[in-house]
Amino acid sequence: MKIHQLIFLFALVVLAIHLGLVINQYTSMGYVTTATLVSFITLLGLLIFFQRYYANK
């Protein structure tokens, strides 16, 4: 694996953990914020973008 791919994967893991903590915090209070949804959608978008970007190379 290339270094930038490792950095990207590490960033994804950190974001996923952070996202999980945020979801846990808000679901225990009975709701999920828009910020959490936006973060999740952005994360998915980045993942799809990088998969397509590296598939074309």
C-alpha positions, 0 to 999 in steps of 0.5 A: 500500500502507498503512504497516502492510502495508509494516511487516508485509511487512518483518517477514515478509522479516526472519523468512524470512531468519532462518528460512533461516539457522537451517535452513541452520545445523541441516541442515548438522549433520544435523537441524532443531530443533522451534523452527525448525518452530514458527517456520515454522508461526507464520509461515505462521499469521500470513500466512494470518491477515493475508490473511483479515483484510485480505480482509474489510476 
